[in-house]
């Protein structure tokens, strides 16, 4: 067996590399049991251990007993599987994926090279696909909202749509994350989606031509009544400079109030969440990162923010699609008394992941390394942030193009400005 491949397999259980903290993204794994078919089951076969001396020597001394069954299974597959030769790289990646699933943590997972590239591309502000925010924590891939001007919007996808089939393939036994990856693809190609929509008896069939999707991660505009509106859609590599540009323009107009829209923002880099928070508050703790041994890292506000004047009242919009880094920002601004929250209870992702690339371009593992707490030392994991002013958006509101959450934010701001 190739020595490099053996080394990779052994290293899987002893990785101790640490990169920058990352908080974001939804991943769900489903383990589906396989039921044997009566009458086709082969009798059990007993055989001596099949681990070779070469494989034993490649395994660390203190792990030889632990790994003996793995190498036995590896060799049995190579010796007995009906379709030979087997794909060693696919087996290696499958082993990593199974190991990550065995942790029982929905946010720890393996990303193969394409998954890893796609994940990084989306945080850089561009990718190739249909252009929709999606929820991968549901049984079927579910549309949160199409991106304005995207192929998804042009095709008529709506919030709440569930993708049941992709190019004729039933997604019932696939994870929502696997479905998301199937929807992605080269610009100019067509993907056929079968959609289950609430209130519709039959599936809706849509052909959507993929495009290169470029998303501004931060933007702003002035609303009526001299209110500055800022939207942050992700916490990626371009977010801070884009936010600074938007705020310089808006703050030069002397706004009476500020609305920060974090709805349907699934998160991103933890460091970016600290930078974004620091634009709106002058001092204090943004979050605590708490590790398994009980130790903590404290992230303080960075000086020099552009919109820290407490005389300019502030509202943050959140909803069930606001997660991770979005919750860090909203939770900090709420705890520090800088802003009130309007909308619905947020997603509730209070953990931090490291994305650790594997050698030889074999993708990366995403490992939960800590939980984070708000400045008041509260955890929001599986709880979410509770808005100060709860406001729902109904399907009827969306159909009519109404945004009662934004309307409520403006109403509250005008009261605060008046006081």
Secondary structure, DSSP 8 states (H G I E B T S, - for coil): --HHHHHHHHHTTT------EEEE-------------TT-------------HHHHHHS-GGGHHHHHHHHHHHHHHHHH-SSSS--HHHHHHHHHHHHHHTTT-TT-EEE-HHHHHHHHHHHTTEEEE--EEEESSSSSEEEEEE-TTSHHHHHT--TT-EEEEETTEE-TTS-HHHHHHHH---TT-EEEEEEE-TT-SS-EEEEEE-EEEE--SEEEEEEGGGEEEEEE--BSTTHHHHHHHHHHHHHTT--SEEEEE-TT--EEEHHHHHHHHHTT-SSSEEEEEE-TTS-EEEEE--S--SS--TTSEEEEEE-TT--THHHHHHHHHHHTTS-EEEES------EEEEEEE-GGG--EEEEEEEEEE-TT----TTT----SEE----HHHHHTT--HHHHHHHHHHHHHHH-
